Amino acid sequence: MLKSKKNVLWEALVVTIVIFLAGLFLGMLLETSNSVEVSNLYTQSEISLTDAMTTLRLTEDSDFNCDVIKQGNIDFANRIYEEAKTLEKYEESGKLTDSIKLFHKKYDLLRTLLWTSNQKSLERCENYDLLVYLYEYNSEDNGKKALQNVWSKILLDVKQQNEDILLLPIAADQELTSLDLLMSEYGITQLPALVINNEQVLYEIENQNQIQTLLD
């Protein structure tokens, strides 16, 4: 009887050790997978940043066809949007490490560069609209977070209904000098804010029809 109890205890101990080691191994695999994904994201963001700088030089003082400029800008904005979506699963998990925050800042810089590259293009071309959505990334105000979620949904709906819209969501509290200068140029005093075609700044959005009316 005593021997049987000892066997049960040993078996339980072995099972516990196996489960622990299996969990440890799976955890290591997951961590390795995340590290590889973050590393790939870092590499891709570096490529995108270089690409943005090159695009900026090409389009700033060029005579490119307006259709080419429009499609190039929209394709580039869509690409960096898809890249930045990888950050969402880390942000939604609550694991906002310094590396993830740095990635977010880099993509905000990419969108800021895209904004500056379209200033002269918008003056010459009339075949697309530019919506720059400036929001507060590090806000602790639940009311403001809820408001920004509503804005994001409205603007995404506007974008999905019009393929000729270049939508640039940018976190405006990232201490980016270039972005701060642009906000000062447009006299932006509060967040969230929406800049329409570099001409009009809105601090209140009711619905997507309001924005569409301003674009028509």
ZATI-70347 format. One record per residue: x, y, z of N, C-alpha, C in turn; residue number from 1. Coordinates in steps of 0.2 Angstrom, whole numbers, padded with zeros to 4 digits. Atoms other than C-alpha are relative to their C-alpha. Layout:
<pts>
{{X, Y, Z}, {X, Y, Z}, {X, Y, Z}, NUM}
...
</pts>
This chain:
<pts>
{{0004, -0006, 0000}, {0000, 0000, 0000}, {0004, 0006, 0000}, 1}
{{-0004, -0006, -0001}, {0014, 0012, 0005}, {0004, 0001, -0007}, 2}
{{-0003, 0000, 0006}, {0023, 0007, -0011}, {-0004, 0003, -0005}, 3}
{{0005, -0003, 0005}, {0008, 0011, -0021}, {-0001, 0008, 0000}, 4}
{{0000, -0007, -0001}, {0007, 0028, -0014}, {0006, 0004, -0002}, 5}
{{-0006, -0003, 0002}, {0025, 0032, -0017}, {0000, 0000, -0008}, 6}
{{0000, 0000, 0007}, {0023, 0027, -0035}, {-0005, 0005, -0003}, 7}
{{0004, -0006, 0002}, {0008, 0039, -0037}, {0003, 0006, 0001}, 8}
{{-0003, -0007, -0001}, {0018, 0053, -0030}, {0005, 0001, -0005}, 9}
{{-0005, 0000, 0005}, {0032, 0049, -0041}, {-0003, 0002, -0007}, 10}
{{0003, -0001, 0006}, {0021, 0048, -0056}, {-0003, 0008, -0001}, 11}
{{0002, -0007, 0000}, {0013, 0065, -0051}, {0005, 0005, -0001}, 12}
{{-0006, -0005, 0000}, {0030, 0073, -0049}, {0002, 0000, -0008}, 13}
{{-0002, 0000, 0007}, {0035, 0067, -0067}, {-0004, 0003, -0004}, 14}
{{0005, -0004, 0005}, {0019, 0073, -0075}, {0001, 0007, 0001}, 15}
{{0000, -0007, -0002}, {0021, 0090, -0066}, {0007, 0003, -0004}, 16}
{{-0006, -0002, 0003}, {0039, 0091, -0072}, {0000, 0001, -0008}, 17}
{{0000, 0000, 0007}, {0035, 0086, -0090}, {-0005, 0006, -0002}, 18}
{{0005, -0005, 0002}, {0020, 0099, -0091}, {0004, 0007, 0001}, 19}
{{-0004, -0007, -0001}, {0032, 0113, -0084}, {0005, 0001, -0005}, 20}
{{-0005, -0001, 0005}, {0046, 0109, -0096}, {-0004, 0001, -0007}, 21}
{{0004, -0001, 0007}, {0033, 0108, -0111}, {-0002, 0007, 0000}, 22}
{{0002, -0007, 0000}, {0026, 0125, -0105}, {0006, 0005, -0001}, 23}
{{-0006, -0004, 0001}, {0044, 0132, -0104}, {0002, 0000, -0007}, 24}
{{-0002, 0000, 0007}, {0048, 0126, -0121}, {-0004, 0004, -0005}, 25}
{{0004, -0004, 0004}, {0033, 0133, -0129}, {0000, 0007, 0001}, 26}
{{-0001, -0007, -0001}, {0036, 0149, -0121}, {0006, 0003, -0003}, 27}
{{-0006, -0002, 0004}, {0053, 0150, -0128}, {-0001, 0000, -0007}, 28}
{{0001, 0000, 0007}, {0047, 0146, -0145}, {-0004, 0006, -0002}, 29}
{{0004, -0006, 0001}, {0034, 0160, -0144}, {0004, 0006, 0001}, 30}
{{-0005, -0006, -0001}, {0047, 0172, -0137}, {0004, 0001, -0006}, 31}
{{-0005, 0000, 0006}, {0059, 0167, -0152}, {-0004, 0003, -0006}, 32}
{{0004, -0003, 0005}, {0045, 0170, -0164}, {-0002, 0007, 0000}, 33}
{{0002, -0007, -0001}, {0040, 0187, -0157}, {0007, 0004, -0002}, 34}
{{-0007, -0004, 0001}, {0059, 0192, -0157}, {0001, 0000, -0008}, 35}
{{-0001, 0000, 0008}, {0060, 0187, -0176}, {-0005, 0005, -0003}, 36}
{{0005, -0004, 0003}, {0044, 0196, -0180}, {0002, 0008, 0001}, 37}
{{-0002, -0007, -0002}, {0050, 0212, -0171}, {0006, 0002, -0004}, 38}
{{-0006, -0002, 0004}, {0067, 0211, -0180}, {-0002, 0001, -0007}, 39}
{{0003, -0001, 0007}, {0058, 0209, -0197}, {-0003, 0007, 0000}, 40}
{{0004, -0006, 0000}, {0047, 0224, -0192}, {0005, 0006, 0000}, 41}
{{-0005, -0005, 0000}, {0062, 0234, -0188}, {0004, 0001, -0007}, 42}
{{-0003, 0000, 0007}, {0071, 0230, -0205}, {-0005, 0003, -0005}, 43}
{{0005, -0003, 0004}, {0055, 0234, -0214}, {-0001, 0007, 0001}, 44}
{{0001, -0007, -0001}, {0053, 0250, -0206}, {0006, 0005, -0002}, 45}
{{-0006, -0003, 0003}, {0071, 0255, -0210}, {-0001, 0001, -0008}, 46}
{{0001, 0000, 0007}, {0067, 0251, -0228}, {-0005, 0005, -0002}, 47}
{{0005, -0005, 0001}, {0051, 0261, -0228}, {0002, 0007, 0001}, 48}
{{-0003, -0007, -0002}, {0060, 0276, -0220}, {0004, 0002, -0006}, 49}
{{-0004, -0002, 0006}, {0073, 0276, -0234}, {-0004, 0001, -0006}, 50}
{{0004, -0001, 0006}, {0060, 0274, -0247}, {-0004, 0006, 0000}, 51}
{{0004, -0007, -0001}, {0050, 0289, -0240}, {0004, 0006, -0001}, 52}
{{-0004, -0006, 0001}, {0065, 0300, -0240}, {0002, 0001, -0008}, 53}
{{-0002, 0000, 0007}, {0069, 0295, -0258}, {-0006, 0003, -0004}, 54}
{{0006, -0003, 0003}, {0051, 0298, -0263}, {-0001, 0007, 0001}, 55}
{{0000, -0007, -0002}, {0051, 0315, -0255}, {0004, 0004, -0005}, 56}
{{-0005, -0003, 0004}, {0066, 0320, -0265}, {-0003, 0000, -0007}, 57}
{{0002, 0000, 0006}, {0058, 0314, -0281}, {-0006, 0004, -0002}, 58}
{{0006, -0004, 0002}, {0041, 0322, -0280}, {0000, 0007, 0002}, 59}
{{0000, -0007, -0003}, {0045, 0338, -0271}, {0000, 0005, -0006}, 60}
{{0000, -0005, 0005}, {0050, 0348, -0286}, {0000, -0003, -0007}, 61}
{{0000, 0004, 0007}, {0046, 0336, -0301}, {-0006, 0002, -0004}, 62}
{{0006, 0000, 0004}, {0034, 0336, -0315}, {-0004, -0006, -0002}, 63}
{{0003, 0006, 0000}, {0027, 0319, -0312}, {-0007, 0001, -0002}, 64}
{{0007, 0000, 0001}, {0010, 0315, -0319}, {-0004, 0000, 0006}, 65}
{{0004, 0000, -0006}, {-0003, 0319, -0306}, {-0003, -0007, 0002}, 66}
{{0003, 0007, -0001}, {-0011, 0301, -0308}, {0006, -0004, 0003}, 67}
{{-0006, 0004, -0003}, {0007, 0294, -0304}, {0001, 0002, 0007}, 68}
{{-0001, -0003, -0007}, {0009, 0305, -0289}, {-0006, -0003, 0005}, 69}
{{0006, 0002, -0005}, {-0009, 0301, -0282}, {0001, -0008, 0001}, 70}
{{0000, 0007, -0002}, {-0007, 0282, -0284}, {0006, -0002, 0004}, 71}
{{-0006, 0001, -0004}, {0011, 0282, -0278}, {-0001, 0001, 0007}, 72}
{{0001, -0002, -0007}, {0006, 0291, -0262}, {-0005, -0004, 0004}, 73}
{{0005, 0004, -0003}, {-0009, 0281, -0259}, {0002, -0007, 0001}, 74}
{{-0003, 0007, 0000}, {0000, 0264, -0262}, {0005, 0000, 0006}, 75}
{{-0005, 0000, -0006}, {0014, 0270, -0250}, {-0003, 0000, 0007}, 76}
{{0004, 0000, -0007}, {0002, 0275, -0236}, {-0003, -0006, 0002}, 77}
{{0003, 0006, -0001}, {-0007, 0259, -0238}, {0005, -0005, 0003}, 78}
{{-0005, 0005, -0002}, {0009, 0249, -0237}, {0002, 0001, 0007}, 79}
{{-0002, -0001, -0007}, {0015, 0257, -0221}, {-0005, -0001, 0005}, 80}
{{0005, 0001, -0004}, {-0002, 0256, -0214}, {0000, -0008, 0002}, 81}
{{0000, 0007, -0001}, {-0001, 0237, -0216}, {0006, -0002, 0004}, 82}
{{-0006, 0002, -0004}, {0016, 0236, -0209}, {-0001, 0002, 0008}, 83}
{{0001, -0002, -0007}, {0011, 0246, -0193}, {-0006, -0004, 0003}, 84}
{{0005, 0005, -0004}, {-0004, 0234, -0190}, {0003, -0005, 0004}, 85}
{{-0004, 0005, -0004}, {0009, 0222, -0184}, {0001, 0002, 0007}, 86}
{{-0001, -0002, -0007}, {0011, 0233, -0169}, {-0006, 0000, 0004}, 87}
{{0006, 0000, -0004}, {-0007, 0232, -0164}, {-0001, -0006, 0004}, 88}
{{0000, 0005, -0005}, {-0006, 0215, -0157}, {0004, 0000, 0006}, 89}
{{-0004, -0001, -0005}, {0008, 0220, -0146}, {-0004, 0006, 0005}, 90}
{{0004, -0005, -0004}, {-0002, 0236, -0141}, {-0006, -0002, 0004}, 91}
{{0006, 0003, -0003}, {-0018, 0227, -0138}, {0001, -0005, 0006}, 92}
{{-0002, 0005, -0005}, {-0009, 0214, -0127}, {0002, 0004, 0006}, 93}
{{-0002, -0004, -0005}, {-0004, 0229, -0116}, {0008, 0000, 0002}, 94}
{{-0007, 0000, -0001}, {0015, 0225, -0118}, {0003, 0005, -0004}, 95}
{{-0003, -0005, 0004}, {0020, 0242, -0124}, {0007, 0001, 0003}, 96}
{{-0007, 0000, -0002}, {0039, 0240, -0122}, {0003, 0006, -0004}, 97}
{{-0003, -0006, 0003}, {0051, 0254, -0127}, {0001, -0001, -0007}, 98}
{{-0002, 0002, 0007}, {0055, 0245, -0143}, {-0007, 0001, -0004}, 99}
{{0006, -0001, 0003}, {0036, 0245, -0148}, {-0002, 0007, -0001}, 100}
{{0001, -0007, 0000}, {0034, 0263, -0144}, {0005, 0004, -0005}, 101}
{{-0005, -0003, 0005}, {0050, 0267, -0154}, {-0003, -0001, -0007}, 102}
{{0003, 0001, 0006}, {0042, 0258, -0169}, {-0006, 0004, -0002}, 103}
{{0006, -0005, 0001}, {0026, 0268, -0167}, {0002, 0007, -0002}, 104}
{{-0003, -0007, 0001}, {0036, 0284, -0167}, {0003, 0000, -0007}, 105}
{{-0003, 0001, 0007}, {0045, 0278, -0183}, {-0005, 0001, -0005}, 106}
{{0005, 0000, 0005}, {0029, 0275, -0192}, {-0004, 0007, 0000}, 107}
{{0003, -0007, -0001}, {0022, 0292, -0186}, {0005, 0005, -0004}, 108}
{{-0004, -0004, 0004}, {0038, 0300, -0194}, {-0001, -0001, -0007}, 109}
{{0001, 0002, 0007}, {0035, 0290, -0210}, {-0006, 0004, -0003}, 110}
{{0007, -0004, 0002}, {0017, 0298, -0211}, {0001, 0007, -0001}, 111}
{{-0001, -0007, 0000}, {0024, 0315, -0207}, {0004, 0002, -0006}, 112}
{{-0003, -0001, 0007}, {0036, 0314, -0222}, {-0004, -0001, -0006}, 113}
{{0005, 0001, 0006}, {0022, 0308, -0233}, {-0004, 0007, 0000}, 114}
{{0004, -0007, 0000}, {0012, 0324, -0227}, {0004, 0005, -0003}, 115}
{{-0004, -0006, 0003}, {0026, 0336, -0231}, {0001, -0001, -0008}, 116}
{{-0001, 0001, 0007}, {0029, 0327, -0248}, {-0006, 0002, -0004}, 117}
{{0006, -0001, 0004}, {0011, 0331, -0253}, {-0002, 0008, 0000}, 118}
{{0002, -0007, -0001}, {0011, 0350, -0249}, {0000, 0003, -0007}, 119}
{{0000, -0003, 0006}, {0017, 0355, -0266}, {-0004, -0004, -0006}, 120}
{{0004, 0004, 0004}, {0008, 0341, -0275}, {-0007, 0002, 0000}, 121}
{{0007, -0002, -0001}, {-0009, 0346, -0268}, {-0001, 0007, -0004}, 122}
{{0001, -0007, 0003}, {-0006, 0364, -0275}, {-0001, -0001, -0008}, 123}
{{0000, 0001, 0008}, {-0003, 0357, -0293}, {-0006, -0005, -0002}, 124}
{{0004, 0006, 0002}, {-0014, 0341, -0293}, {-0007, 0001, 0004}, 125}
{{0007, -0001, -0003}, {-0033, 0341, -0290}, {-0004, -0007, -0001}, 126}
{{0003, 0006, 0001}, {-0036, 0322, -0292}, {0000, -0004, 0006}, 127}
{{0001, 0003, -0006}, {-0035, 0317, -0274}, {-0001, 0004, 0006}, 128}
{{0001, -0004, -0006}, {-0039, 0323, -0256}, {0005, -0003, 0005}, 129}
{{-0005, 0002, -0006}, {-0027, 0323, -0241}, {-0004, 0001, 0007}, 130}
{{0003, -0001, -0007}, {-0034, 0320, -0223}, {0005, -0002, 0004}, 131}
{{-0005, 0001, -0005}, {-0021, 0321, -0209}, {-0004, 0000, 0006}, 132}
{{0003, 0001, -0007}, {-0028, 0314, -0193}, {0005, 0000, 0005}, 133}
{{-0005, -0001, -0005}, {-0018, 0320, -0178}, {-0004, -0002, 0007}, 134}
{{0003, 0003, -0006}, {-0022, 0311, -0162}, {0005, 0000, 0006}, 135}
{{-0005, 0000, -0006}, {-0014, 0309, -0144}, {0001, -0008, 0001}, 136}
{{-0001, 0007, 0000}, {-0006, 0292, -0143}, {0001, -0002, 0008}, 137}
{{-0001, 0001, -0007}, {-0001, 0293, -0124}, {-0005, 0003, 0005}, 138}
{{0005, -0003, -0004}, {-0017, 0300, -0118}, {-0003, -0005, 0006}, 139}
{{0002, 0004, -0005}, {-0023, 0293, -0101}, {-0008, 0002, 0001}, 140}
{{0007, -0003, -0001}, {-0040, 0302, -0103}, {-0005, -0005, -0004}, 141}
{{0004, 0005, 0003}, {-0053, 0288, -0106}, {-0005, 0004, -0005}, 142}
{{0004, -0003, 0005}, {-0065, 0301, -0114}, {0003, 0002, -0006}, 143}
{{-0004, -0002, 0006}, {-0052, 0307, -0126}, {0001, -0007, -0004}, 144}
{{-0001, 0006, 0003}, {-0048, 0289, -0130}, {-0006, -0003, -0004}, 145}
{{0006, 0002, 0003}, {-0066, 0285, -0134}, {-0002, 0005, -0006}, 146}
{{0001, -0005, 0006}, {-0068, 0301, -0145}, {0005, -0002, -0006}, 147}
{{-0005, 0002, 0006}, {-0052, 0296, -0155}, {-0002, -0007, -0003}, 148}
{{0002, 0006, 0003}, {-0059, 0279, -0158}, {-0006, 0001, -0004}, 149}
{{0005, -0002, 0005}, {-0075, 0287, -0165}, {0003, 0003, -0006}, 150}
{{-0003, -0003, 0006}, {-0065, 0298, -0176}, {0004, -0005, -0005}, 151}
{{-0004, 0005, 0004}, {-0054, 0283, -0182}, {-0005, -0004, -0004}, 152}
{{0005, 0003, 0004}, {-0070, 0274, -0187}, {-0003, 0004, -0006}, 153}
{{0003, -0004, 0005}, {-0078, 0288, -0196}, {0005, 0001, -0006}, 154}
{{-0005, -0001, 0006}, {-0062, 0292, -0206}, {0002, -0006, -0004}, 155}
{{-0001, 0006, 0003}, {-0059, 0274, -0210}, {-0006, -0001, -0005}, 156}
{{0006, 0001, 0004}, {-0077, 0273, -0217}, {0001, 0005, -0006}, 157}
{{-0001, -0005, 0005}, {-0073, 0289, -0227}, {0005, -0002, -0005}, 158}
{{-0006, 0002, 0004}, {-0057, 0282, -0234}, {-0003, -0006, -0004}, 159}
{{0002, 0006, 0004}, {-0066, 0265, -0239}, {-0005, 0002, -0005}, 160}
{{0005, -0002, 0005}, {-0079, 0274, -0249}, {0003, 0005, -0005}, 161}
{{-0003, -0004, 0005}, {-0067, 0285, -0259}, {0007, -0002, 0000}, 162}
{{-0007, 0003, 0001}, {-0051, 0277, -0266}, {0005, 0006, -0002}, 163}
{{-0004, -0006, 0001}, {-0045, 0295, -0270}, {0002, 0004, 0006}, 164}
{{-0002, -0003, -0006}, {-0042, 0299, -0252}, {0007, -0003, 0003}, 165}
{{-0006, 0002, -0004}, {-0025, 0299, -0244}, {-0001, 0001, 0007}, 166}
{{0002, -0001, -0008}, {-0028, 0296, -0225}, {0007, -0001, 0003}, 167}
{{-0006, 0001, -0004}, {-0013, 0299, -0214}, {-0002, 0001, 0008}, 168}
{{0000, 0000, -0007}, {-0016, 0295, -0195}, {0007, 0001, 0003}, 169}
{{-0006, -0002, -0003}, {-0002, 0303, -0185}, {-0001, 0001, 0007}, 170}
{{0000, -0001, -0007}, {0001, 0302, -0166}, {0004, 0007, 0000}, 171}
{{-0003, -0006, 0000}, {0005, 0320, -0163}, {0004, 0002, 0007}, 172}
{{-0004, -0001, -0007}, {0013, 0318, -0145}, {0006, -0004, 0000}, 173}
{{-0005, 0004, 0001}, {0028, 0309, -0151}, {0007, 0004, 0001}, 174}
{{-0006, -0004, 0000}, {0041, 0324, -0149}, {0004, -0001, -0006}, 175}
{{-0004, 0000, 0007}, {0045, 0324, -0168}, {0000, 0008, -0002}, 176}
{{-0001, -0007, 0002}, {0052, 0341, -0172}, {-0004, 0002, -0006}, 177}
{{0003, -0002, 0006}, {0046, 0341, -0190}, {-0008, 0000, 0001}, 178}
{{0007, 0000, -0001}, {0028, 0337, -0185}, {-0002, 0006, 0005}, 179}
{{0002, -0006, -0004}, {0028, 0350, -0171}, {0000, 0006, -0004}, 180}
{{0000, -0006, 0004}, {0033, 0363, -0184}, {-0006, 0000, -0005}, 181}
{{0006, 0001, 0005}, {0019, 0357, -0196}, {-0006, 0002, 0004}, 182}
{{0005, -0002, -0004}, {0007, 0359, -0182}, {-0001, 0007, 0002}, 183}
{{-0001, -0007, -0001}, {0013, 0376, -0178}, {-0002, 0004, -0006}, 184}
{{0001, -0004, 0006}, {0012, 0381, -0196}, {-0008, 0000, -0001}, 185}
{{0007, 0000, 0001}, {-0007, 0376, -0196}, {-0004, 0002, 0006}, 186}
{{0003, -0003, -0006}, {-0010, 0383, -0179}, {-0005, -0005, 0004}, 187}
{{0004, 0005, -0003}, {-0016, 0367, -0172}, {0001, 0000, 0008}, 188}
{{0000, -0002, -0007}, {-0020, 0370, -0153}, {-0002, -0006, 0004}, 189}
{{0002, 0005, -0005}, {-0028, 0354, -0147}, {-0001, -0007, -0005}, 190}
{{0000, 0007, 0003}, {-0030, 0335, -0151}, {-0006, -0003, 0002}, 191}
{{-0002, 0002, 0007}, {-0038, 0326, -0160}, {-0002, 0006, -0004}, 192}
{{0001, -0005, 0005}, {-0038, 0337, -0175}, {0001, -0003, -0007}, 193}
{{0000, 0003, 0007}, {-0041, 0334, -0194}, {0002, 0006, -0005}, 194}
{{-0002, -0005, 0005}, {-0032, 0344, -0207}, {-0002, -0003, -0007}, 195}
{{0003, 0002, 0006}, {-0041, 0343, -0224}, {0003, 0004, -0006}, 196}
{{-0003, -0003, 0006}, {-0031, 0346, -0240}, {0005, 0006, 0002}, 197}
{{-0004, -0005, -0002}, {-0019, 0357, -0230}, {-0003, 0007, 0000}, 198}
{{0004, -0007, 0001}, {-0032, 0371, -0230}, {-0004, 0001, 0006}, 199}
{{0005, -0001, -0005}, {-0044, 0368, -0216}, {0001, -0005, 0006}, 200}
{{-0001, 0004, -0006}, {-0043, 0361, -0198}, {-0006, -0001, 0004}, 201}
{{0006, 0001, -0004}, {-0057, 0353, -0189}, {0002, -0003, 0007}, 202}
{{-0001, 0002, -0007}, {-0058, 0350, -0170}, {-0006, -0004, 0002}, 203}
{{0007, 0004, -0001}, {-0076, 0342, -0171}, {-0002, -0004, -0006}, 204}
{{0003, 0004, 0006}, {-0082, 0328, -0182}, {-0007, -0003, 0002}, 205}
{{0006, 0003, -0002}, {-0100, 0323, -0182}, {-0002, -0007, -0003}, 206}
{{0001, 0006, 0004}, {-0101, 0310, -0196}, {0004, 0000, -0006}, 207}
{{-0004, 0000, 0006}, {-0093, 0305, -0212}, {-0003, 0004, -0006}, 208}
{{0003, -0004, 0005}, {-0106, 0315, -0222}, {0003, 0007, 0000}, 209}
{{-0003, -0007, -0001}, {-0099, 0331, -0214}, {0007, 0001, -0004}, 210}
{{-0007, 0000, 0003}, {-0081, 0327, -0221}, {-0001, -0001, -0007}, 211}
{{0001, 0001, 0007}, {-0088, 0321, -0238}, {-0002, 0007, -0003}, 212}
{{0003, -0007, 0003}, {-0097, 0338, -0240}, {0006, 0005, -0001}, 213}
{{-0006, -0004, 0000}, {-0081, 0347, -0236}, {0005, -0001, -0006}, 214}
{{-0004, 0002, 0005}, {-0072, 0337, -0249}, {-0003, 0001, -0007}, 215}
{{0004, -0001, 0006}, {-0085, 0339, -0263}, {0001, 0007, -0003}, 216}
</pts>
